[in-house]
Amino acid sequence: MTEPHAPASASACALAPSSSADGCWQNLRLAPDMFEAGQAVGDGEDACIVVQQGRVAWVGPQQALPPAYASLPRHDGQGMLATPGLVDCHTHLVYGGERANEFAMRLDGASYEEVARAGGGIVSSVRATREASEDELFAQALPRLQQLLDEGVCAIEIKSGYGLALEHERKQLRVARRLGQTLGVTVRTTFLGAHALPPEYAGRSQDYIDLVAGTMLPALAAEGLVDAVDVFCERIAFSLAETEQVFQAARRLGLPVKLHAEQLSNMEGAALAARYGALSCDHIEHLSESGITAMRGAGSVAVLLPGAYYTLHDTHMPPIAGLRAAGVPMAVSTDHNPGTSPCLSLLLMANMACTLFRLTVPEALAGITRHAARALGLQDEHGLIAAGRPAHFVLWPVRHVAELAYWFGSKPDCTIVRQGRIVRTRRQGSH
């Protein structure tokens, strides 16, 4: 099957050859707070990043460049602003079909729960995903991912959860792995078999959770397809007890967990996830003070998803002030999915996090770089520019760092270094 009105094919661009980023990247400005604590980067002007064998070897003021690097090839940064590569830490990128009709239903006043009860919602995407072949799912997801990569994304999470049967969950996760290999991007896969109750298990929620925890997860983990495990803990999805059963299965397999938590109501799922050392709790519009305290103690990241908040016409904001006061790191993600956040711009989500949730610009940028990397367990490889790390960085043609969250509706003409390769170069003479 094909997806009407999908973004234009990106296969030609995606498969274009890239070149090594090794050398001295000079004439840069370094965005503040994007480097390891204590690293000497000067005032951010006239800076330099040295890349050797695909990794950052040194970063700092141009005048302090060690003599050992003086003879390396030079790359002119044209005075652009350098940030780490962006990280999109919560997506449902692989699915069949689309759900534009539900957008219209919500405009007519239908709630999320009413759409689900009418046969829409997640189960609608399940039908389309089950009908699609692996190659068809790959062809549909490829241009979506390419749009995100063209904006500077260097690492991304892709969840399953639209198959809800072993063969179809496997199909989604295999496509996610294939996308990472094809496009040369870090992909973290998350098994979300407990996303919704499939139609064939209507009225038998416990039987389905037994299948998820006892059969599906162990099989997919044994095939190397699972990096983390997620559950949708909500009134219209799965209970705390069912969520914990899946978490226990993940723990037996040595897999980290995360949770769709407190999106529509306060289920106290975040506190449960924190007890299992969750990487992140996501959505969290109804997160309680006790949930914040539990997350702080566990070191879990709060993942804010303004796209879903916006699409669902939500008015119950996540407790930003409480998270900020507690020192809980806040990530920002697209939550790309066909029903509640069909968004393909992480910079737009940074803007929305500022305008809708009142994040500061530094908080929003940390949310799409270092905190997002931590939400995926990738904090040692992504989210900061530092010596010894793989070279993932973006050069932006902007004067002020605030412009990254200020502009929306346009794609910056940026230069992107991903996995030590130059995968996109700014057009010469463009502004």
C-alpha positions in Angstrom: 0.0 0.0 0.0 1.1 3.6 -0.5 0.6 6.6 1.7 -1.2 9.5 -0.2 0.1 13.0 0.4 3.3 11.7 2.0 6.4 13.9 1.8 8.3 13.7 -1.5 10.7 10.8 -1.9 14.1 11.5 -0.3 15.8 8.4 -1.5 18.1 10.1 -4.0 19.2 12.6 -1.3 19.4 9.9 1.4 21.7 7.7 -0.6 24.0 10.5 -1.8 27.6 10.0 -0.9 29.1 11.9 2.0 32.7 12.9 2.7 34.9 12.7 5.7 34.7 15.6 8.2 38.3 15.1 9.3 40.2 18.3 9.6 40.1 21.7 11.3 36.7 23.4 11.3 37.6 27.1 11.8 35.8 30.5 11.7 33.0 29.2 13.9 31.0 30.6 16.8 30.2 28.1 19.5 26.7 28.0 21.1 26.9 28.4 24.9 26.1 25.5 27.2 26.7 22.9 24.5 30.0 21.7 25.8 31.3 19.6 28.7 31.5 21.5 32.0 34.9 23.1 32.4 35.9 22.8 28.8 37.8 25.9 27.6 35.9 27.2 24.6 36.6 30.9 25.0 33.8 33.5 24.4 32.3 31.5 21.5 33.7 33.7 18.8 36.4 32.6 16.2 36.4 29.0 17.5 37.6 25.8 16.0 36.5 22.1 16.1 39.1 19.5 15.2 37.9 16.2 13.8 40.2 13.1 13.4 39.0 9.7 12.4 35.4 10.7 12.7 35.7 11.9 16.3 36.2 15.3 17.9 39.8 15.6 18.9 39.8 19.2 20.2 37.5 22.2 20.5 38.3 25.7 21.6 39.4 29.2 20.5 41.2 29.4 17.2 44.2 31.2 18.8 44.6 28.3 21.2 44.7 25.6 18.5 47.5 23.1 19.4 50.4 23.1 16.9 49.8 19.4 16.3 46.7 20.2 14.4 48.1 23.1 12.3 48.7 21.0 9.2 45.3 19.4 9.0 42.9 20.1 6.2 40.8 23.3 6.8 37.0 23.7 6.6 35.7 27.3 6.6 32.8 27.6 9.0 31.9 31.0 7.4 31.2 32.4 10.9 28.3 30.0 11.5 27.0 29.0 14.9 28.0 25.4 15.9 25.8 23.2 18.1 25.7 19.5 18.8 23.6 17.4 16.4 20.0 17.4 17.4 18.4 14.4 19.1 14.7 13.5 18.6 14.1 11.2 21.6 10.4 10.2 21.1 9.0 9.2 17.7 6.6 6.7 16.2 8.1 7.1 12.8 7.3 3.7 11.2 3.6 3.2 10.5 1.2 2.6 7.7 -1.4 5.1 6.4 -2.4 8.4 7.9 -5.2 9.7 10.2 -6.2 13.1 8.8 -9.8 12.2 9.3 -9.3 12.2 13.0 -7.9 15.7 12.8 -11.2 16.8 11.3 -13.1 14.8 14.0 -11.3 16.7 16.8 -12.0 20.0 15.1 -15.7 19.0 15.4 -15.3 18.5 19.1 -14.4 14.8 19.5 -12.0 14.1 22.3 -9.0 11.7 22.2 -11.0 9.1 24.0 -14.1 9.5 21.8 -12.0 9.1 18.6 -10.5 5.9 20.1 -13.9 4.5 21.0 -15.1 5.2 17.4 -12.5 2.9 16.0 -9.9 5.5 15.3 -6.8 6.3 17.2 -4.0 3.8 17.6 -6.0 0.8 16.3 -6.6 2.7 13.0 -2.8 2.8 12.4 -2.6 -0.8 13.5 -4.8 -1.9 10.7 -2.8 0.1 8.1 0.5 -1.1 9.5 -0.5 -4.7 9.5 -1.6 -4.5 5.9 1.7 -2.9 4.7 4.8 -5.0 3.8 8.2 -4.3 5.4 9.4 -2.6 2.2 6.3 -0.5 2.0 6.7 0.7 5.6 10.4 1.5 4.8 9.4 3.5 1.7 6.9 5.5 3.7 9.2 6.2 6.7 12.3 7.1 4.6 11.2 10.6 3.5 9.9 11.4 7.0 13.2 10.6 8.5 15.1 12.5 5.8 13.1 15.6 6.6 14.2 15.4 10.3 17.8 14.7 9.3 17.9 17.7 6.9 17.2 19.9 9.9 20.2 18.6 11.9 18.9 15.5 13.7 21.8 13.1 14.3 20.1 10.6 16.7 16.5 9.5 16.9 14.3 7.0 18.7 11.8 5.0 16.8 9.1 3.0 18.6 7.0 0.0 17.5 3.5 -0.2 18.8 1.4 -0.1 15.6 1.7 -3.9 15.0 0.4 -5.3 18.3 1.3 -8.8 17.2 4.7 -10.4 17.1 5.2 -10.5 13.3 4.1 -6.9 12.9 6.0 -5.5 15.8 9.1 -7.3 14.4 8.4 -5.7 11.0 8.3 -2.2 12.5 11.5 -2.7 14.5 13.3 -4.2 11.5 12.4 -1.2 9.4 13.7 1.1 12.2 17.1 -0.7 12.1 17.2 -0.6 8.3 16.5 3.2 8.3 19.5 3.8 10.6 21.8 1.7 8.4 20.6 3.2 5.2 20.8 6.9 6.2 23.8 6.6 8.5 22.1 7.9 11.6 21.9 6.6 15.2 18.6 5.0 15.7 17.4 3.7 19.1 14.5 1.2 18.9 11.9 1.0 21.6 9.4 -1.9 21.9 6.0 -0.4 22.6 3.9 -3.6 22.2 1.8 -2.4 25.1 0.5 0.7 23.2 -3.1 -0.3 22.8 -5.3 -3.4 23.1 -5.5 -5.1 19.6 -9.1 -5.8 18.4 -8.6 -9.6 18.7 -7.9 -9.2 22.4 -11.0 -7.0 23.2 -12.0 -7.6 26.8 -8.8 -9.7 27.4 -6.3 -7.1 28.5 -4.4 -9.4 30.8 -4.1 -12.1 28.2 -2.5 -9.5 25.8 -0.1 -8.3 28.5 0.9 -11.9 29.1 1.7 -12.2 25.4 3.7 -8.9 25.3 5.8 -9.7 28.4 6.1 -13.4 28.0 6.5 -14.0 24.3 6.8 -10.8 22.2 9.4 -9.0 24.2 11.8 -11.9 24.8 11.6 -13.0 21.1 12.3 -9.5 19.8 15.1 -8.9 22.3 16.7 -12.2 21.3 16.8 -10.9 17.7 18.6 -7.8 18.8 15.7 -5.5 17.8 15.0 -3.8 21.1 17.0 -1.1 22.8 14.4 0.0 25.4 10.8 -0.9 26.4 7.8 1.5 26.7 4.2 1.2 27.8 1.2 3.5 27.4 -0.1 3.7 30.9 -3.5 5.4 30.8 -7.2 4.8 31.3 -7.7 4.0 27.7 -4.6 1.9 27.5 -2.9 -0.1 30.3 -3.1 -0.1 34.1 -0.2 0.3 36.6 -0.2 -3.4 37.3 -0.1 -4.3 33.6 2.7 -1.7 33.1 4.7 -3.2 35.9 4.4 -6.7 34.4 6.0 -5.4 31.2 8.7 -3.6 33.2 9.5 -6.7 35.1 10.0 -8.6 31.8 12.3 -5.8 30.6 14.3 -6.0 33.8 14.8 -9.7 33.4 16.2 -9.1 29.9 18.4 -6.2 31.1 16.6 -3.6 29.0 15.9 0.0 30.1 12.4 1.3 30.4 10.5 4.5 29.7 6.8 5.4 29.9 4.0 7.3 28.2 3.0 8.8 31.6 0.3 11.1 32.9 -0.8 12.4 29.5 -4.5 12.4 30.0 -4.8 11.8 33.7 -2.6 11.2 36.8 -2.1 7.4 36.9 1.1 7.8 39.0 2.9 6.0 36.3 5.9 8.2 36.5 6.5 7.1 40.1 6.3 3.5 39.0 8.7 4.1 36.1 11.1 5.8 38.4 11.2 2.7 40.6 12.5 0.9 37.6 15.1 3.5 36.8 13.3 4.7 33.7 15.3 6.6 31.2 12.4 9.0 30.7 8.8 9.7 31.4 7.0 11.3 28.4 4.1 13.6 27.9 3.5 14.2 31.7 0.9 16.9 31.4 -0.7 15.6 34.6 2.5 14.8 36.5 2.1 15.2 40.3 4.6 16.6 42.8 5.3 13.1 44.0 6.0 12.0 40.5 8.5 14.8 40.1 10.2 13.8 43.3 10.4 10.2 42.1 11.8 11.2 38.7 14.4 13.4 40.3 15.5 10.5 42.6 15.8 8.1 39.7 17.5 10.6 37.3 14.7 10.1 34.8 14.3 12.7 32.0 11.0 14.5 31.5 10.2 14.4 27.8 7.9 17.3 26.7 5.8 16.7 23.6 4.3 20.1 22.6 3.1 18.8 19.2 0.6 16.4 20.8 -0.4 19.0 23.3 -1.1 21.4 20.5 -2.9 18.9 18.2 -5.2 17.7 21.0 -6.1 21.3 22.0 -4.8 20.4 25.5 -4.9 23.1 28.2 -3.3 21.2 31.1 0.4 22.2 30.9 3.2 20.0 32.1 4.4 21.2 35.5 7.4 23.1 34.1 8.0 25.2 37.2 8.0 22.1 39.4 10.4 20.2 37.1 12.7 23.2 36.9 12.7 23.7 40.6 13.5 20.0 41.2 16.3 20.0 38.7 14.7 17.3 36.5 16.2 17.5 33.0 13.6 18.4 30.4 13.9 17.0 26.8 11.8 18.1 23.9 10.7 15.9 21.0 8.5 15.8 18.0 6.5 12.7 19.1 6.1 12.2 15.3 3.0 10.0 14.9 0.1 9.9 12.5 -2.6 10.7 14.9 -1.6 13.4 17.4 1.6 14.9 16.3 2.3 14.6 12.5 5.3 16.9 12.9 8.6 16.7 11.0 10.5 19.6 12.6 12.3 19.4 15.9 13.1 23.1 15.7 9.4 23.8 15.5 9.0 21.7 18.7 11.7 23.9 20.4 9.6 26.9 19.4 6.5 25.4 20.8 8.2 24.4 24.0 9.1 28.1 24.5 5.8 29.6 23.4 3.4 27.0 24.9 5.3 25.7 27.9 7.3 28.8 28.6 10.8 27.1 28.4 13.7 29.5 28.0 15.7 29.3 24.9 18.7 27.6 26.7 16.2 25.1 28.2 14.7 24.3 24.8 18.1 23.9 23.1 19.3 21.6 25.9 16.0 19.8 25.4 16.8 18.9 21.8 20.5 18.1 22.4 22.0 16.9 25.7 18.8 16.1 27.7 17.3 14.3 24.7 20.5 12.2 24.4 20.2 11.3 28.0 16.6 10.2 27.5 17.9 7.6 25.0 20.9 6.6 27.1 23.2 8.2 24.5 24.7 10.9 26.8 28.2 9.6 26.1 27.9 9.9 22.3 25.4 12.6 21.5 24.2 16.0 22.8 27.5 17.7 23.5 30.5 18.7 21.5 33.6 17.3 23.3 36.9 15.7 22.7 36.7 12.0 22.3 33.1 11.9 21.2 31.9 11.0 17.7 31.6 14.1 15.5 27.9 15.0 15.4 27.5 18.8 15.0 25.5 21.3 13.0 26.6 24.7 11.6 23.7 27.2 11.5 23.6 30.4 9.4 22.2 32.5 12.3 23.7 35.3 14.3 21.9 34.6 17.6 21.4 31.3 19.2 17.8 32.3 20.0 17.0 32.2 16.3 17.0 28.4 16.4 13.8 28.6 18.5 12.6 31.9 17.1 12.1 31.1 13.4 9.4 28.5 12.4 8.1 27.4 9.1 11.5 27.4 7.4 14.4 25.0 7.0 17.8 26.5 7.9 20.4 26.1 5.2 22.8 24.4 7.6 25.9 22.2 7.3 25.6 18.9 9.1 28.3 16.5 10.3 26.9 13.2 11.4 28.9 10.1 12.4 32.1 11.9 11.3 30.8 12.5 7.8 29.7 15.7 6.1 26.2 14.8 5.1 24.9 18.2 4.2 26.7 21.4 3.1 25.4 24.9 3.2 25.0 26.4 -0.3 27.8 28.8 -1.1 26.7 32.4 -0.9 23.4 31.7 0.8 22.2 33.8 3.7 
